[in-house]
């Protein structure tokens, strides 16, 4: 009894239009023929058969590439567009940035300290009092974590 393999992921299956080719492949191969065949017949008398055939193949190769190439489900123009963007448009160095709650709280604490320092400079109080005030601020009470209970010891 003959077995026919059925793909499990049907999203990757392309519908074939004609000659077991997809619509994209038919269009690209037709464009390749429209470009390559006239070049061959126009250059054959002056350049010779072998050189004009090589020229025709070279001119038709990009169309074949765009018809057949697909990587990670993306056609060639999307894939080449991503490569172009990463090489020429986007920054070379991509620093790691996060939007964490901890850094927001730290920035808020720094702003409070700077405001307090400015207020102390304006009021003209001494350095000792300003240090005591900084130590008594609520910067350490912004986040309180419960203490763990140790088991046994």
C-alpha positions, 0 to 999 in steps of 0.5 A: 500500500502506498503512503503519501506524506502529509505535512503537519503544518499546513500554513507552509503549504503554498497553492500551486497555480500551473506547472506545479509553480506558485503564482509568485514563481510564475510571475518571476519566471515570466519576467525573467523570460521577458528580459532574457530572451530578447537580450539573447536574440539581440546580442547573438549576431554581434557577440556570438551564441555562447557569450549571449547565452551567458549574458542571458543567464546572468540577467535571468538569475536575479529573477530566479532568486526572487522566485525561489528564495525563502528563509524563515517564511519570508520572501527574498525582498523582505529578507534583503530589506531586513539585512539592508536595515540592520547594516545601513539604517539602524545603529551599530551599537544597541545598548540594553535598556529596561523600564524597571520599577527599581530604576524609577524609584532610584530616580525619584529618590535622587530627585528628592535628595537634590530638592532637599539639598537645594532647599538646604542651600537656600535656607543656609543651614549647616552641613551636619544638619543636612547629613542628618536630614538625608539619613532620616529621609524615607529613601530606605523605606521606599521598598521594604522586603519581608525578612525570611525566617530561618528553619532550624538554626 
